[in-house]
Amino acid sequence: MAGKIKVEDAQPLTPHTNAIVEAGKRLLIESVETGREFCKSMISITLAAIPTYIGLLKLFILKDHLLSVIAGSFWFVPVVLFVFSATSFVAGYLPTKSIVSIELPDEIEVAMKRAINRRYWFGVSGFVLMCIGIGTGVGVIATL
């Protein structure tokens, strides 16, 4: 009996099972694009934070006072953090340079996982840097 395979009656997939399989396909495909779109949106938000912060500084400083005298060089720290944050989002947005053979599904899966993880960590690090920049900017403005 070794080498014999017992085949049972195959049943068509139920509509529920088909829906779950389709949802899984979309989740897998869209997970790469979701991270990319997040990074794309955050690039413009982070870069827009720089002139917003500088505008708020100008609003709170009296006309006859110099910013460097009041806040020292510490006022520039949020700007640097916003630039680093935007750089992290750009790194998450741009694709990596890799060659993947479409005949090898395992290689495609590894490349997709790598892209998802890369975009996730660049997105998280960019968001953390942006939040620290906002907090630092609020601290600088509060001390004026």
PyMOL CGO cylinders between C-alpha atoms (Angstrom):
from pymol import cmd
from pymol.cgo import CYLINDER

trace = [
    CYLINDER, 0.00, 0.00, 0.00, 3.02, 2.30, 0.03, 0.3, 1, 1, 1, 1, 1, 1,
    CYLINDER, 3.02, 2.30, 0.03, 2.90, 4.91, -2.68, 0.3, 1, 1, 1, 1, 1, 1,
    CYLINDER, 2.90, 4.91, -2.68, -0.89, 4.90, -3.01, 0.3, 1, 1, 1, 1, 1, 1,
    CYLINDER, -0.89, 4.90, -3.01, -2.78, 8.13, -2.47, 0.3, 1, 1, 1, 1, 1, 1,
    CYLINDER, -2.78, 8.13, -2.47, -6.41, 8.18, -1.46, 0.3, 1, 1, 1, 1, 1, 1,
    CYLINDER, -6.41, 8.18, -1.46, -8.40, 10.86, -3.27, 0.3, 1, 1, 1, 1, 1, 1,
    CYLINDER, -8.40, 10.86, -3.27, -11.67, 12.05, -1.82, 0.3, 1, 1, 1, 1, 1, 1,
    CYLINDER, -11.67, 12.05, -1.82, -14.40, 13.96, -3.57, 0.3, 1, 1, 1, 1, 1, 1,
    CYLINDER, -14.40, 13.96, -3.57, -13.27, 17.53, -4.11, 0.3, 1, 1, 1, 1, 1, 1,
    CYLINDER, -13.27, 17.53, -4.11, -15.84, 20.18, -3.33, 0.3, 1, 1, 1, 1, 1, 1,
    CYLINDER, -15.84, 20.18, -3.33, -15.92, 23.64, -4.90, 0.3, 1, 1, 1, 1, 1, 1,
    CYLINDER, -15.92, 23.64, -4.90, -14.88, 26.50, -2.65, 0.3, 1, 1, 1, 1, 1, 1,
    CYLINDER, -14.88, 26.50, -2.65, -17.72, 28.17, -0.80, 0.3, 1, 1, 1, 1, 1, 1,
    CYLINDER, -17.72, 28.17, -0.80, -18.43, 31.86, -1.43, 0.3, 1, 1, 1, 1, 1, 1,
    CYLINDER, -18.43, 31.86, -1.43, -17.14, 32.58, 2.08, 0.3, 1, 1, 1, 1, 1, 1,
    CYLINDER, -17.14, 32.58, 2.08, -13.84, 30.80, 1.40, 0.3, 1, 1, 1, 1, 1, 1,
    CYLINDER, -13.84, 30.80, 1.40, -13.50, 32.60, -1.96, 0.3, 1, 1, 1, 1, 1, 1,
    CYLINDER, -13.50, 32.60, -1.96, -14.03, 35.94, -0.22, 0.3, 1, 1, 1, 1, 1, 1,
    CYLINDER, -14.03, 35.94, -0.22, -11.37, 35.12, 2.37, 0.3, 1, 1, 1, 1, 1, 1,
    CYLINDER, -11.37, 35.12, 2.37, -8.88, 34.10, -0.33, 0.3, 1, 1, 1, 1, 1, 1,
    CYLINDER, -8.88, 34.10, -0.33, -9.56, 37.35, -2.24, 0.3, 1, 1, 1, 1, 1, 1,
    CYLINDER, -9.56, 37.35, -2.24, -9.17, 39.42, 0.93, 0.3, 1, 1, 1, 1, 1, 1,
    CYLINDER, -9.17, 39.42, 0.93, -5.85, 37.69, 1.60, 0.3, 1, 1, 1, 1, 1, 1,
    CYLINDER, -5.85, 37.69, 1.60, -4.64, 38.47, -1.93, 0.3, 1, 1, 1, 1, 1, 1,
    CYLINDER, -4.64, 38.47, -1.93, -5.57, 42.14, -1.58, 0.3, 1, 1, 1, 1, 1, 1,
    CYLINDER, -5.57, 42.14, -1.58, -4.02, 42.38, 1.88, 0.3, 1, 1, 1, 1, 1, 1,
    CYLINDER, -4.02, 42.38, 1.88, -0.74, 40.95, 0.61, 0.3, 1, 1, 1, 1, 1, 1,
    CYLINDER, -0.74, 40.95, 0.61, -0.59, 43.20, -2.46, 0.3, 1, 1, 1, 1, 1, 1,
    CYLINDER, -0.59, 43.20, -2.46, -1.80, 46.38, -0.76, 0.3, 1, 1, 1, 1, 1, 1,
    CYLINDER, -1.80, 46.38, -0.76, 0.49, 46.05, 2.25, 0.3, 1, 1, 1, 1, 1, 1,
    CYLINDER, 0.49, 46.05, 2.25, 3.46, 47.12, 0.15, 0.3, 1, 1, 1, 1, 1, 1,
    CYLINDER, 3.46, 47.12, 0.15, 1.60, 50.09, -1.33, 0.3, 1, 1, 1, 1, 1, 1,
    CYLINDER, 1.60, 50.09, -1.33, 0.12, 51.23, 1.98, 0.3, 1, 1, 1, 1, 1, 1,
    CYLINDER, 0.12, 51.23, 1.98, 3.57, 51.82, 3.49, 0.3, 1, 1, 1, 1, 1, 1,
    CYLINDER, 3.57, 51.82, 3.49, 4.70, 53.58, 0.33, 0.3, 1, 1, 1, 1, 1, 1,
    CYLINDER, 4.70, 53.58, 0.33, 1.69, 55.90, 0.28, 0.3, 1, 1, 1, 1, 1, 1,
    CYLINDER, 1.69, 55.90, 0.28, 2.14, 56.70, 3.98, 0.3, 1, 1, 1, 1, 1, 1,
    CYLINDER, 2.14, 56.70, 3.98, 5.76, 57.71, 3.39, 0.3, 1, 1, 1, 1, 1, 1,
    CYLINDER, 5.76, 57.71, 3.39, 4.73, 59.76, 0.35, 0.3, 1, 1, 1, 1, 1, 1,
    CYLINDER, 4.73, 59.76, 0.35, 2.16, 61.71, 2.36, 0.3, 1, 1, 1, 1, 1, 1,
    CYLINDER, 2.16, 61.71, 2.36, 4.47, 62.23, 5.31, 0.3, 1, 1, 1, 1, 1, 1,
    CYLINDER, 4.47, 62.23, 5.31, 7.25, 63.69, 3.14, 0.3, 1, 1, 1, 1, 1, 1,
    CYLINDER, 7.25, 63.69, 3.14, 5.14, 66.73, 2.29, 0.3, 1, 1, 1, 1, 1, 1,
    CYLINDER, 5.14, 66.73, 2.29, 3.75, 67.03, 5.82, 0.3, 1, 1, 1, 1, 1, 1,
    CYLINDER, 3.75, 67.03, 5.82, 7.21, 66.96, 7.37, 0.3, 1, 1, 1, 1, 1, 1,
    CYLINDER, 7.21, 66.96, 7.37, 8.66, 69.42, 4.89, 0.3, 1, 1, 1, 1, 1, 1,
    CYLINDER, 8.66, 69.42, 4.89, 5.68, 71.73, 5.44, 0.3, 1, 1, 1, 1, 1, 1,
    CYLINDER, 5.68, 71.73, 5.44, 6.42, 71.66, 9.17, 0.3, 1, 1, 1, 1, 1, 1,
    CYLINDER, 6.42, 71.66, 9.17, 9.66, 73.60, 8.61, 0.3, 1, 1, 1, 1, 1, 1,
    CYLINDER, 9.66, 73.60, 8.61, 8.16, 76.86, 7.27, 0.3, 1, 1, 1, 1, 1, 1,
    CYLINDER, 8.16, 76.86, 7.27, 5.24, 76.49, 9.71, 0.3, 1, 1, 1, 1, 1, 1,
    CYLINDER, 5.24, 76.49, 9.71, 7.65, 76.29, 12.63, 0.3, 1, 1, 1, 1, 1, 1,
    CYLINDER, 7.65, 76.29, 12.63, 9.70, 79.24, 11.38, 0.3, 1, 1, 1, 1, 1, 1,
    CYLINDER, 9.70, 79.24, 11.38, 6.51, 81.26, 10.87, 0.3, 1, 1, 1, 1, 1, 1,
    CYLINDER, 6.51, 81.26, 10.87, 5.44, 80.54, 14.44, 0.3, 1, 1, 1, 1, 1, 1,
    CYLINDER, 5.44, 80.54, 14.44, 8.86, 81.61, 15.67, 0.3, 1, 1, 1, 1, 1, 1,
    CYLINDER, 8.86, 81.61, 15.67, 8.55, 84.92, 13.80, 0.3, 1, 1, 1, 1, 1, 1,
    CYLINDER, 8.55, 84.92, 13.80, 5.08, 85.39, 15.23, 0.3, 1, 1, 1, 1, 1, 1,
    CYLINDER, 5.08, 85.39, 15.23, 6.26, 85.05, 18.84, 0.3, 1, 1, 1, 1, 1, 1,
    CYLINDER, 6.26, 85.05, 18.84, 9.49, 87.05, 18.60, 0.3, 1, 1, 1, 1, 1, 1,
    CYLINDER, 9.49, 87.05, 18.60, 9.37, 90.78, 19.11, 0.3, 1, 1, 1, 1, 1, 1,
    CYLINDER, 9.37, 90.78, 19.11, 10.59, 92.81, 16.13, 0.3, 1, 1, 1, 1, 1, 1,
    CYLINDER, 10.59, 92.81, 16.13, 13.59, 94.32, 17.86, 0.3, 1, 1, 1, 1, 1, 1,
    CYLINDER, 13.59, 94.32, 17.86, 14.91, 91.00, 19.26, 0.3, 1, 1, 1, 1, 1, 1,
    CYLINDER, 14.91, 91.00, 19.26, 17.18, 88.49, 17.55, 0.3, 1, 1, 1, 1, 1, 1,
    CYLINDER, 17.18, 88.49, 17.55, 16.24, 84.82, 17.60, 0.3, 1, 1, 1, 1, 1, 1,
    CYLINDER, 16.24, 84.82, 17.60, 19.83, 83.75, 18.21, 0.3, 1, 1, 1, 1, 1, 1,
    CYLINDER, 19.83, 83.75, 18.21, 20.01, 85.94, 21.30, 0.3, 1, 1, 1, 1, 1, 1,
    CYLINDER, 20.01, 85.94, 21.30, 16.70, 84.71, 22.74, 0.3, 1, 1, 1, 1, 1, 1,
    CYLINDER, 16.70, 84.71, 22.74, 16.84, 80.97, 21.98, 0.3, 1, 1, 1, 1, 1, 1,
    CYLINDER, 16.84, 80.97, 21.98, 20.49, 80.49, 21.07, 0.3, 1, 1, 1, 1, 1, 1,
    CYLINDER, 20.49, 80.49, 21.07, 21.20, 77.90, 18.43, 0.3, 1, 1, 1, 1, 1, 1,
    CYLINDER, 21.20, 77.90, 18.43, 18.65, 75.53, 19.99, 0.3, 1, 1, 1, 1, 1, 1,
    CYLINDER, 18.65, 75.53, 19.99, 15.89, 76.99, 17.78, 0.3, 1, 1, 1, 1, 1, 1,
    CYLINDER, 15.89, 76.99, 17.78, 17.45, 75.18, 14.82, 0.3, 1, 1, 1, 1, 1, 1,
    CYLINDER, 17.45, 75.18, 14.82, 17.12, 71.65, 16.33, 0.3, 1, 1, 1, 1, 1, 1,
    CYLINDER, 17.12, 71.65, 16.33, 13.47, 71.12, 15.22, 0.3, 1, 1, 1, 1, 1, 1,
    CYLINDER, 13.47, 71.12, 15.22, 14.40, 72.09, 11.66, 0.3, 1, 1, 1, 1, 1, 1,
    CYLINDER, 14.40, 72.09, 11.66, 17.17, 69.47, 11.62, 0.3, 1, 1, 1, 1, 1, 1,
    CYLINDER, 17.17, 69.47, 11.62, 14.79, 66.87, 13.06, 0.3, 1, 1, 1, 1, 1, 1,
    CYLINDER, 14.79, 66.87, 13.06, 12.18, 67.66, 10.39, 0.3, 1, 1, 1, 1, 1, 1,
    CYLINDER, 12.18, 67.66, 10.39, 14.82, 67.28, 7.66, 0.3, 1, 1, 1, 1, 1, 1,
    CYLINDER, 14.82, 67.28, 7.66, 15.96, 63.92, 9.08, 0.3, 1, 1, 1, 1, 1, 1,
    CYLINDER, 15.96, 63.92, 9.08, 12.34, 62.83, 9.35, 0.3, 1, 1, 1, 1, 1, 1,
    CYLINDER, 12.34, 62.83, 9.35, 11.66, 63.74, 5.72, 0.3, 1, 1, 1, 1, 1, 1,
    CYLINDER, 11.66, 63.74, 5.72, 14.83, 61.89, 4.71, 0.3, 1, 1, 1, 1, 1, 1,
    CYLINDER, 14.83, 61.89, 4.71, 13.60, 58.78, 6.48, 0.3, 1, 1, 1, 1, 1, 1,
    CYLINDER, 13.60, 58.78, 6.48, 10.24, 59.02, 4.71, 0.3, 1, 1, 1, 1, 1, 1,
    CYLINDER, 10.24, 59.02, 4.71, 12.01, 59.46, 1.35, 0.3, 1, 1, 1, 1, 1, 1,
    CYLINDER, 12.01, 59.46, 1.35, 14.07, 56.32, 2.04, 0.3, 1, 1, 1, 1, 1, 1,
    CYLINDER, 14.07, 56.32, 2.04, 10.84, 54.46, 2.81, 0.3, 1, 1, 1, 1, 1, 1,
    CYLINDER, 10.84, 54.46, 2.81, 9.13, 55.78, -0.30, 0.3, 1, 1, 1, 1, 1, 1,
    CYLINDER, 9.13, 55.78, -0.30, 11.80, 54.97, -2.85, 0.3, 1, 1, 1, 1, 1, 1,
    CYLINDER, 11.80, 54.97, -2.85, 12.04, 51.41, -4.17, 0.3, 1, 1, 1, 1, 1, 1,
    CYLINDER, 12.04, 51.41, -4.17, 15.08, 49.27, -3.55, 0.3, 1, 1, 1, 1, 1, 1,
    CYLINDER, 15.08, 49.27, -3.55, 17.26, 48.12, -6.36, 0.3, 1, 1, 1, 1, 1, 1,
    CYLINDER, 17.26, 48.12, -6.36, 16.87, 44.35, -6.52, 0.3, 1, 1, 1, 1, 1, 1,
    CYLINDER, 16.87, 44.35, -6.52, 16.35, 41.71, -9.16, 0.3, 1, 1, 1, 1, 1, 1,
    CYLINDER, 16.35, 41.71, -9.16, 13.60, 39.19, -8.49, 0.3, 1, 1, 1, 1, 1, 1,
    CYLINDER, 13.60, 39.19, -8.49, 12.86, 36.20, -10.70, 0.3, 1, 1, 1, 1, 1, 1,
    CYLINDER, 12.86, 36.20, -10.70, 9.13, 35.88, -11.31, 0.3, 1, 1, 1, 1, 1, 1,
    CYLINDER, 9.13, 35.88, -11.31, 9.56, 32.13, -11.78, 0.3, 1, 1, 1, 1, 1, 1,
    CYLINDER, 9.56, 32.13, -11.78, 10.50, 31.73, -8.10, 0.3, 1, 1, 1, 1, 1, 1,
    CYLINDER, 10.50, 31.73, -8.10, 7.53, 32.49, -5.83, 0.3, 1, 1, 1, 1, 1, 1,
    CYLINDER, 7.53, 32.49, -5.83, 9.64, 32.10, -2.68, 0.3, 1, 1, 1, 1, 1, 1,
    CYLINDER, 9.64, 32.10, -2.68, 12.02, 34.80, -3.91, 0.3, 1, 1, 1, 1, 1, 1,
    CYLINDER, 12.02, 34.80, -3.91, 9.08, 37.12, -4.62, 0.3, 1, 1, 1, 1, 1, 1,
    CYLINDER, 9.08, 37.12, -4.62, 7.68, 36.50, -1.14, 0.3, 1, 1, 1, 1, 1, 1,
    CYLINDER, 7.68, 36.50, -1.14, 11.04, 37.27, 0.49, 0.3, 1, 1, 1, 1, 1, 1,
    CYLINDER, 11.04, 37.27, 0.49, 11.38, 40.48, -1.57, 0.3, 1, 1, 1, 1, 1, 1,
    CYLINDER, 11.38, 40.48, -1.57, 7.85, 41.57, -0.60, 0.3, 1, 1, 1, 1, 1, 1,
    CYLINDER, 7.85, 41.57, -0.60, 8.48, 40.92, 3.09, 0.3, 1, 1, 1, 1, 1, 1,
    CYLINDER, 8.48, 40.92, 3.09, 11.74, 42.84, 2.89, 0.3, 1, 1, 1, 1, 1, 1,
    CYLINDER, 11.74, 42.84, 2.89, 10.02, 45.80, 1.21, 0.3, 1, 1, 1, 1, 1, 1,
    CYLINDER, 10.02, 45.80, 1.21, 7.19, 45.81, 3.74, 0.3, 1, 1, 1, 1, 1, 1,
    CYLINDER, 7.19, 45.81, 3.74, 9.59, 45.68, 6.71, 0.3, 1, 1, 1, 1, 1, 1,
    CYLINDER, 9.59, 45.68, 6.71, 11.86, 48.35, 5.21, 0.3, 1, 1, 1, 1, 1, 1,
    CYLINDER, 11.86, 48.35, 5.21, 8.98, 50.76, 4.60, 0.3, 1, 1, 1, 1, 1, 1,
    CYLINDER, 8.98, 50.76, 4.60, 7.56, 50.06, 8.03, 0.3, 1, 1, 1, 1, 1, 1,
    CYLINDER, 7.56, 50.06, 8.03, 10.78, 50.88, 9.88, 0.3, 1, 1, 1, 1, 1, 1,
    CYLINDER, 10.78, 50.88, 9.88, 11.57, 53.95, 7.80, 0.3, 1, 1, 1, 1, 1, 1,
    CYLINDER, 11.57, 53.95, 7.80, 7.98, 55.14, 8.36, 0.3, 1, 1, 1, 1, 1, 1,
    CYLINDER, 7.98, 55.14, 8.36, 8.17, 54.57, 12.11, 0.3, 1, 1, 1, 1, 1, 1,
    CYLINDER, 8.17, 54.57, 12.11, 11.57, 56.24, 12.45, 0.3, 1, 1, 1, 1, 1, 1,
    CYLINDER, 11.57, 56.24, 12.45, 10.44, 59.21, 10.35, 0.3, 1, 1, 1, 1, 1, 1,
    CYLINDER, 10.44, 59.21, 10.35, 7.29, 59.58, 12.43, 0.3, 1, 1, 1, 1, 1, 1,
    CYLINDER, 7.29, 59.58, 12.43, 9.23, 59.42, 15.70, 0.3, 1, 1, 1, 1, 1, 1,
    CYLINDER, 9.23, 59.42, 15.70, 11.70, 62.05, 14.47, 0.3, 1, 1, 1, 1, 1, 1,
    CYLINDER, 11.70, 62.05, 14.47, 8.82, 64.27, 13.37, 0.3, 1, 1, 1, 1, 1, 1,
    CYLINDER, 8.82, 64.27, 13.37, 7.12, 63.95, 16.78, 0.3, 1, 1, 1, 1, 1, 1,
    CYLINDER, 7.12, 63.95, 16.78, 10.37, 64.79, 18.57, 0.3, 1, 1, 1, 1, 1, 1,
    CYLINDER, 10.37, 64.79, 18.57, 10.78, 67.77, 16.23, 0.3, 1, 1, 1, 1, 1, 1,
    CYLINDER, 10.78, 67.77, 16.23, 7.27, 68.98, 17.02, 0.3, 1, 1, 1, 1, 1, 1,
    CYLINDER, 7.27, 68.98, 17.02, 7.85, 68.56, 20.75, 0.3, 1, 1, 1, 1, 1, 1,
    CYLINDER, 7.85, 68.56, 20.75, 11.17, 70.37, 20.57, 0.3, 1, 1, 1, 1, 1, 1,
    CYLINDER, 11.17, 70.37, 20.57, 9.62, 73.16, 18.51, 0.3, 1, 1, 1, 1, 1, 1,
    CYLINDER, 9.62, 73.16, 18.51, 6.84, 73.60, 21.04, 0.3, 1, 1, 1, 1, 1, 1,
    CYLINDER, 6.84, 73.60, 21.04, 9.46, 73.71, 23.78, 0.3, 1, 1, 1, 1, 1, 1,
    CYLINDER, 9.46, 73.71, 23.78, 11.45, 76.40, 21.95, 0.3, 1, 1, 1, 1, 1, 1,
    CYLINDER, 11.45, 76.40, 21.95, 8.34, 78.50, 21.31, 0.3, 1, 1, 1, 1, 1, 1,
    CYLINDER, 8.34, 78.50, 21.31, 7.19, 78.10, 24.91, 0.3, 1, 1, 1, 1, 1, 1,
    CYLINDER, 7.19, 78.10, 24.91, 10.49, 79.46, 26.20, 0.3, 1, 1, 1, 1, 1, 1,
    CYLINDER, 10.49, 79.46, 26.20, 10.30, 82.64, 24.10, 0.3, 1, 1, 1, 1, 1, 1,
]
cmd.load_cgo(trace, "trace")
